[in-house]
Amino acid sequence: MLKVVFTGKMDLPRLPANEEEYRRLGAQFVKKVPCSTEEEVIAEAGDADAVIALRCPYTQRVIENLSRCRLISVPSAGYEWVDVDAATEHGICVTNVPNPEEVSDHAMALLLACARKISLLNDAVKKGWWDSLEKPKIMQLLPPISRLRGQCLGIIGLGRIGRSLVPKAQGFGLKVIAYDPYLSSAEVEKIGVKLVALDELLSESDFVSIHTSLNSQTYHLLGEEQFKKMKPTAYLVNAARGAIIDEAALYTALSRGYIAGAALDVMDTEPPAPDNPLLKMDNIIITAHTAYYSQQAFAQALRQTEDEVFRVLRGEWPHNLVNPEVRERFNARWQRLK
């Protein structure tokens, strides 16, 4: 019997979502939660034909001990807990679940909330503040608010989510520029965006939105040096991965006025420690890693995650392959897929 194992630091109670297809394929579905160490993953998934991996370590050591595994299916857009190079070397496909619409919607919502000071004004009203001609107290909070149309949005990472954000931002009249070292100017111009160097993006943008993956090149990509290059009126939005930002440097930047504010859906440590100083600041919005969610997107992610498993077990190539260069090694180790 084929074996499919779900390993995660947290449960996805709706998995398995398609028990009938597991039965049809002659596959046993096994769930191990929580699963947070290399030893636990090896013990549970070492003899699996495919795994669904959620925030648990699929390191080189773990992958070397997956004797039958043909697929690591990740039920999210991010997959930084999987050593993709090691998986490729061992002929193992890695897939993810891109979720561009919800995340780009959330990023745009955070941008608008910053631009219009929504959170700050909401808190002020709940404290009893209200503007009037006689007592214009809340007017103290309004400056500076600039007209959105004509301002510049800089997108770091022009993958599916970054590209999905482009027309939404342009619909509000924003000029969009982007930094992505993996794309050419010609590719980016087709999207209607100008490709620039990171330093130029930081200095020119009124809003910077992060949509790159987390890896050794992007870890702490933005630190104090980068924040000093931004406009003091600029806002930073991060709906990608928390560790792309040096949080200590961000606190310094917000405290010293290097930038006007920030809106984060993700943080370096989740949940953040109660004494994290960012939680006490008025010029930051934090939304608890919820950008991925809508009822439709969550259900779709579960279906897509399992569908990738089913495709590989049926002898077909998965659709959202993170490591397309795996094909030669996969075919050499297993069998050629359709």
C-alpha positions in Angstrom: 0.0 0.0 0.0 1.2 3.5 -0.8 1.7 5.8 2.2 1.1 9.5 2.4 2.1 11.3 5.6 1.1 14.7 6.9 3.7 16.2 9.2 3.2 19.6 10.8 3.8 21.7 13.9 0.1 22.4 13.8 -2.9 20.4 12.6 -4.9 20.9 9.5 -8.1 19.3 10.7 -9.7 19.2 7.2 -7.0 16.8 5.9 -7.5 14.3 4.4 -10.0 16.2 2.3 -10.5 13.5 -0.4 -10.5 10.1 1.4 -12.2 8.5 -1.6 -9.2 9.2 -3.9 -6.8 7.8 -1.3 -8.8 4.6 -1.3 -8.9 4.5 -5.1 -5.2 4.8 -5.3 -4.6 2.3 -2.6 -2.9 4.8 -0.4 -2.9 5.1 3.4 -3.1 8.6 4.9 -1.2 9.1 8.2 -1.2 12.3 10.2 1.5 13.2 12.7 1.0 16.5 14.7 2.9 18.0 16.2 6.0 17.1 14.4 8.8 19.6 15.0 12.2 17.8 15.0 14.3 16.0 12.4 14.0 12.8 14.3 10.2 12.9 14.4 10.0 13.7 10.7 12.3 10.8 9.8 10.5 8.4 12.1 7.1 9.3 10.6 7.9 10.0 7.0 10.9 7.8 6.3 8.9 5.2 4.4 6.3 7.6 2.9 5.7 7.7 -0.9 4.6 11.3 -0.6 4.5 13.8 2.3 2.5 16.9 3.1 4.8 19.2 5.0 3.7 22.2 7.1 6.3 24.1 9.0 8.5 21.2 10.1 12.1 20.6 9.1 12.7 18.9 5.8 16.5 19.4 6.0 19.1 17.6 4.0 19.5 15.1 6.8 15.7 14.4 6.7 15.6 14.2 3.0 18.5 11.7 2.8 16.4 9.4 5.0 13.2 9.5 2.8 13.7 6.2 1.2 10.5 6.1 -0.9 9.4 9.7 -1.1 8.7 11.2 -4.6 6.9 14.4 -3.5 7.0 17.0 -0.7 3.7 18.9 -1.0 3.6 22.1 0.9 0.1 23.5 1.7 1.2 27.2 1.5 2.9 29.6 -0.7 6.0 29.6 1.5 8.2 26.6 1.8 11.4 27.8 3.5 11.4 24.8 5.9 12.1 22.5 2.9 15.7 22.2 1.6 14.7 22.4 -2.0 18.3 21.8 -3.3 18.6 18.6 -1.3 15.2 17.4 -2.5 16.2 18.1 -6.1 19.5 16.2 -5.6 17.5 13.2 -4.4 15.0 13.3 -7.2 12.1 14.5 -5.0 9.5 17.0 -6.3 8.6 19.9 -4.2 5.3 21.8 -4.7 3.6 24.7 -3.0 0.2 26.4 -3.2 0.4 29.9 -4.7 -2.2 32.2 -3.2 -1.8 35.5 -5.0 -5.2 37.0 -4.8 -5.8 37.0 -1.0 -2.2 38.0 -0.2 -2.1 40.8 -2.7 -5.5 42.0 -1.5 -4.2 42.0 2.1 -1.1 43.9 1.1 -3.2 46.5 -0.7 -5.4 46.8 2.4 -2.4 47.3 4.6 -1.1 49.9 2.2 -4.4 51.8 2.3 -4.6 51.6 6.0 -1.2 53.2 6.3 -1.9 55.8 3.7 -5.1 56.9 5.4 -4.0 56.2 9.0 -7.0 54.0 9.5 -5.8 52.2 12.6 -4.6 55.3 14.3 -7.9 57.2 13.6 -10.0 54.2 14.7 -8.1 54.0 18.0 -8.5 57.7 18.5 -12.3 57.6 18.0 -12.7 54.7 20.4 -10.8 56.9 23.0 -13.4 59.6 22.6 -11.7 61.8 20.0 -13.8 63.3 17.2 -13.3 66.2 14.9 -15.5 69.3 15.1 -15.0 73.0 14.3 -15.1 73.7 18.0 -12.7 71.0 19.1 -10.6 69.9 16.2 -8.6 67.4 18.4 -8.4 64.6 15.8 -7.0 67.1 13.3 -3.7 66.6 15.1 -3.4 63.1 13.8 -4.2 63.8 10.1 -1.0 65.5 8.8 0.7 64.2 6.9 -1.7 62.4 4.7 -1.0 62.7 1.0 -3.2 62.0 -2.0 -2.6 58.3 -3.1 -2.8 58.9 -6.8 0.6 59.8 -8.2 2.6 58.2 -5.4 5.1 55.4 -6.0 4.8 51.8 -4.9 8.0 49.7 -4.9 7.5 45.9 -5.0 10.3 43.6 -3.8 9.8 40.3 -5.6 7.6 40.1 -8.7 6.4 36.6 -8.5 2.8 35.6 -8.6 1.8 37.6 -5.6 3.8 40.7 -6.6 2.4 40.6 -10.1 -1.1 40.2 -8.7 -0.6 43.4 -6.7 0.4 45.5 -9.7 -3.0 46.1 -11.3 -4.7 46.6 -7.9 -2.1 49.4 -7.1 -2.3 50.9 -10.5 -6.1 51.0 -10.1 -5.6 53.5 -7.3 -3.3 55.6 -9.5 0.0 54.4 -8.0 3.1 54.3 -10.1 4.7 50.9 -9.7 8.4 50.0 -9.8 9.9 46.6 -8.8 13.1 44.9 -7.7 13.6 41.3 -8.7 17.1 40.0 -9.4 15.7 36.9 -11.2 13.8 38.9 -13.9 15.0 40.9 -16.9 13.8 44.4 -17.7 12.0 43.1 -20.8 10.0 40.6 -18.7 9.0 43.2 -16.1 8.1 45.8 -18.7 5.5 43.3 -20.1 3.8 43.6 -16.7 3.7 47.4 -17.0 6.3 47.9 -14.3 9.8 49.4 -14.3 12.6 47.2 -13.0 15.1 49.0 -10.7 17.9 48.3 -8.3 17.0 47.8 -4.7 18.6 51.1 -3.5 16.7 53.0 -6.2 13.4 51.3 -5.2 13.9 52.2 -1.6 14.8 55.9 -2.3 12.0 56.5 -4.8 9.1 54.6 -3.2 6.4 56.1 -1.0 5.3 52.5 -0.2 7.5 49.4 -0.2 5.7 46.0 -0.3 7.6 42.8 0.2 6.7 39.7 -1.9 9.9 37.7 -2.2 10.5 34.3 -0.7 12.8 33.8 2.3 16.2 32.3 1.6 19.8 32.9 2.4 19.8 35.9 0.0 16.7 37.6 1.4 17.3 36.9 5.1 17.3 40.4 6.7 17.3 41.9 3.3 16.1 45.1 4.9 18.1 46.5 7.8 19.0 49.8 9.2 21.1 50.7 6.2 18.2 50.1 3.9 15.7 52.0 6.1 17.9 55.1 6.1 17.6 55.1 2.3 13.8 55.3 2.4 11.8 58.5 2.5 10.9 59.6 6.0 7.3 59.7 4.8 7.4 56.2 3.4 5.6 53.1 4.6 6.8 49.5 4.6 4.4 46.6 4.0 5.4 42.9 4.5 3.0 40.1 3.7 5.8 37.6 2.8 8.1 36.3 5.6 9.0 38.1 8.8 12.8 37.3 8.7 13.2 39.3 5.5 13.2 42.3 7.8 15.6 42.9 10.6 13.0 43.7 13.3 15.5 45.4 15.6 16.5 47.7 12.7 12.8 48.3 11.9 12.1 49.4 15.5 15.0 51.8 15.2 13.7 53.1 11.9 10.2 53.7 13.3 11.5 55.2 16.5 13.9 57.6 14.9 11.7 58.6 12.0 13.7 57.0 9.2 10.3 55.9 7.8 6.8 56.9 8.7 5.3 53.5 9.5 4.9 49.8 8.7 2.3 47.2 8.3 3.3 43.6 8.9 1.3 40.4 8.4 4.3 38.3 9.3 7.0 38.5 12.0 10.4 36.9 12.6 9.1 34.9 15.5 5.4 33.9 15.4 3.7 34.5 17.7 5.9 37.5 18.8 7.1 37.7 22.4 4.8 39.8 24.5 7.6 42.2 25.2 8.4 42.8 21.5 8.7 46.6 21.3 7.0 46.7 17.9 3.8 45.7 19.6 3.8 48.9 21.6 4.2 51.3 18.7 1.5 53.5 17.3 2.9 53.7 13.7 2.8 50.0 13.0 -0.1 47.6 12.1 0.3 43.8 12.7 -2.2 41.3 11.4 -1.1 37.9 12.7 -0.1 36.1 9.5 -3.7 36.1 8.1 -3.1 37.4 4.5 -3.4 34.0 3.0 -6.9 33.5 4.3 -10.4 33.5 2.8 -12.8 30.6 3.1 -12.5 29.9 -0.6 -8.7 30.1 -0.6 -8.2 27.9 2.4 -10.4 25.2 1.0 -8.7 25.5 -2.4 -5.3 25.2 -0.8 -6.2 21.9 0.8 -7.5 20.6 -2.5 -4.5 21.7 -4.4 -2.1 20.2 -1.9 -3.7 16.8 -2.1 -4.2 17.0 -5.9 -0.4 17.3 -6.3 0.0 14.1 -4.2 -2.6 12.3 -6.3 -1.0 13.4 -9.6 2.4 12.1 -8.6 1.0 8.8 -7.3 -0.9 8.4 -10.6 2.4 8.9 -12.5 1.7 12.5 -13.6 3.8 15.7 -13.1 2.6 18.1 -10.5 1.3 21.5 -11.5 3.0 23.9 -9.0 6.5 22.5 -9.1 9.0 24.6 -7.1 12.0 22.7 -8.5 11.4 22.0 -12.2 15.1 21.1 -12.5 14.3 17.9 -10.6 12.9 16.2 -13.7 16.1 14.4 -14.8 17.0 13.1 -11.4 13.4 12.1 -10.7 13.2 10.1 -13.9 16.5 8.4 -13.2 15.4 7.4 -9.6 11.8 6.6 -10.1 9.8 6.4 -13.4 9.2 8.9 -16.1 6.0 10.9 -15.4 3.4 11.8 -17.9 
